[in-house]
Amino acid sequence: MGDDAELTAAVLAAQRGDETGFRAVYRAVHPRLLGYVRTLVGDLEAEDVTSEAWLQIARDLERFSGDADRFRGWAARIARNRALDHIRMRGRRPAVGGDEAELTGRPAESDTAGEAIEALATGRTLDLIARLPQDQAEAVVLRVVVGLDAKTAAETLGKRPGAVRTAAHRGLKKLAELLGDDPETAGVLDALPPQRATRSRAVTTSAGVTHAYARTQKDL
């Protein structure tokens, strides 16, 4: 099964009370969710806020309905609400300035060495993402790091998909400029998880083989 099919199956198992299923969901989603929360509240409080989000996710999981895509969006929406509540309670602005944006990323293959390398690359990149306007920072994280398609990211942020695509495109362009100016992070953007399609466009050949075509940068 692919990543999405495995996550969907794990969510269904977790809803039936399967602890192994819930652990699989947590492992697949938590690192990216934490990265998103970091862009909102900063490093020091991200773990606590994300933990609060997971408490709500666990409590409300039985009421969730949908596949892996919808679960990622649902979890991101909960995390965002918890982060905004935290910011209001502390009387502080989000760690990233400007308006609102979106980003995405799909869960990585489960390989310990690969995860370590990817975590390092993503961590460095998130520090630079925090320098983007907030709308671009959120769009890039939700679309490239969390792994949401434009429609789901837009629902999470209460925006139009086109606005999310534009913010993500501008954010990635600016991020590439920032990475180019920083020798220590050269090549980090290439190490980010591949962007995932809003919906894979399946085409069946005459041989009966179905191919899924990924998005181009324009589709962001």
MOFENQUI-V268693 format. One record per pair of residues at least 24 apart in sequence whose C-alpha atoms are under 6 Angstrom apart, sorted by the first residue. I is the first residue (numbers start at 1). J is the second residue. Records with the same first field share a line. If there is no record, write none. Layout:
# MOFENQUI-V268693
I->J ; J
This chain:
# MOFENQUI-V268693
4->68
7->68
8->67 ; 68
15->62
28->107
32->145 ; 146
36->141
39->130
40->94 ; 95
41->94 ; 95
42->95
53->78 ; 79
73->152
77->156
96->130 ; 134
97->133 ; 134
98->133 ; 134
99->134 ; 135
100->134 ; 135
101->134 ; 135 ; 136 ; 137 ; 138 ; 139 ; 167
102->138 ; 139 ; 140 ; 141 ; 142 ; 143 ; 164 ; 168
103->138 ; 139 ; 140 ; 141 ; 142 ; 143 ; 144 ; 168
104->140 ; 141 ; 142 ; 143 ; 144 ; 145 ; 146 ; 147 ; 148
105->143 ; 144 ; 145 ; 146 ; 147 ; 193 ; 195
106->147
121->188
136->167 ; 168 ; 171
139->164 ; 167 ; 168
140->168
144->195
149->198
165->220
